[in-house]
Amino acid sequence: MIRVSDYIADFIYKLGVSHVFMLSGGGSIYLDDGIACHPHLKEICVINEATAPMMAEAYSRLNGNIGVVCVTTGPGGTNAVTGVAEAWVDSAPVLVISGQVENKNTTSYSFIKNIRTLGCQELNIIDVVKSITKYSYIVFDPYDIRYHLEKAVYYAKSGRPGPVWIDVPLDVQAAMIDETFLKGFVPELLDIKTTDRDIDKIIEFLYNSKKPLVVIGQGVRQSGSIDDFKKFLDYLQIPVISSRLGQDILSFDHLCNFGHGGFKGSELTKKIMQEADFILSIGSRLSVPFIGSPVIFSKKSKLVVVNIDVVELLRRDINIDYHIHSDIKDFLLKLNNKIEIIDHSIINESYKEWLIYCTSQKKEKSLVNVEKLSDPIDLYHFVSRLDVLSSERNIFVSDAGSSYYVCGQSLSFSKGQREITSGAFASMGLSIALSIGCCVADPEAQVLTVTGDGSVEVNIQELKTLSYYNFNAKIFVINNGGYLSIRNTQDKLFDGRYINSTESPLNFKKIADAFNVPYFFIDSYKNIDLVVKEVMRFDGCALIEVLCDNKQKIHTQY
């Protein structure tokens, strides 16, 4: 016989998960104890449940496995909702296990329509998260625990990944069960494969194109297809533009890579997207900030979209000429096999002039690396120096706002670094949480985090978590007088009428001292390299305040 909470802990361990992000509570007390008692699981205790799914998302995206969260009932669950929404829109497999009051005290068990709450801190969290999870369920019967855990993990990792949620009442957590009587989940086999017709259609488009373009998203990485994609590029040498979450797939130095596109991209990518006559989108959802509104693709261009998520192929805001509902790995393997059979040099020859043209534009409209040797510090100059001084050991993390724009426009990934950031939701203040998730996933890495003086306030409490575990993350706080990106928008739309975007009065040295985090200060472009090299020499956490221009111009397109 085994306690349900101990069964859950061992189930998590057998997934290949080493750490659980959690905040203990009365409603999850047995779950917490199960994790604590497991000999091979470690808990990362957060200060606010809102950050636990963000940490789990970074953990998941970095190591390719599922991230696991444990929270208590009521406000513990609702605090975690924003982080789960992050994982939902950015396609990260995260399993949330929440505690709940005893079965008899739940609104779900009462069968009384529209009743709001029964037990202490009780809320029907499943109804709250249904629209932002791939699977969610409250487990009433202890002997159903294996089935629902296996089903949840299957849905989290299959197809387009995403979060799932299992709610476990206290009496179920504490129940004793015989594992031999637990029923398992048998998934329905999905056959999401590329057809021969699909491949023939792609070849036809390629033959008829003079200016092809490939758009890639993080689906290329999530499907384990980076090497297959590079092989495809070696064959045809077609220009590539990435989504924000796909920009660390290729180094900017790669012959075919021209950076990440969209409103927060570069003039270069905008120009190429407008001039291409055939666009092959692989593993990207083609977000509105990426394609523009109205769409900036030429009306004469043909658009083919390959995506595992069939819903993304039904959109009406873009004109898709041909869509392929398929696993990216299967698509690229079959396409490469076809290209090997045919004389791909015939295709490749016609693209040379186009690639030469794009490359010439790349030299003129490259990454934004500002050599502004004056103070206050230009943010683009700072990030470009951070990029130059970084190594293959480093992982970049950026926050919402100006740091998001500038990191996307200035990082080259020339040494194979990764970047973890928010692609769609742009939650302010998630950078410290993402940094912690990265440190847990890869203890040998050193995380370089760029956040703003406005964003860092939102989850500043997690500096305590960072300090307690002494994670190897360097938090560069850009002091540019508050919410710079919001001020830029208010300048454009409202003639500089500011609300809630003016200078922050925070004293970051005192904050660092309060959380026992080493503090450094960069107040001039002259000491950027000196301080960055100093903090990169030691392992452990640090907070580095960077005094930047409060009138910083942020480059945008469209």
Buried (B, 14 or more C-beta within 10 A) or exposed (E): EBBBBBBBBBBBBEBEBBBBBBBBBBBBBBBBBBBBEBEEBEBBBBBBBBBBBBBBBBBBBBBBBBBBBBBBBBBBBBBBBBBBBBBBBBBBBBBBBBBBBBBEBBBBBBEEEEEEBBBEBBBBBBEBBEEBBBBBBBBBEBBBBBBBBBBBBBBBBBBBBBBBBBBBBBBBBBBEBEEEEBEEBEEEEEEBEBEEEBBEBBBEBBEEBEBBBBBBBBBBBBBEBBEBBBBBBEBBBBBBBBBBBBBBBBEBEBEBBBBBBBBBBBBBBBBBBEBBBBBBBBBBBBBBBBBBEEBBBBEEBBBBBBBBBEEBBEBEEBEBEBBBBBBBBBBBBBBBEBBEEEEBEEBBEBBEEBBEBBEEBBEEBBBBBBEBEEEBBBBBBBBBBBBEBBEEBBBBBBBBBBBBBBBBBBBBBBEEBBBBBBBBBBBBBBBBBBBBBBBBBBEEBBBBBBBBBBBBBBBBBBBBBBBBBEBBBBBBBBBBBBBBBBBBBBBEEEEEEBEEBEBBEBEBEEBBEEBEBBBBBBBBBEBBBEBBEEBBEEEBBBBBBBBBBBEBEBBBBE
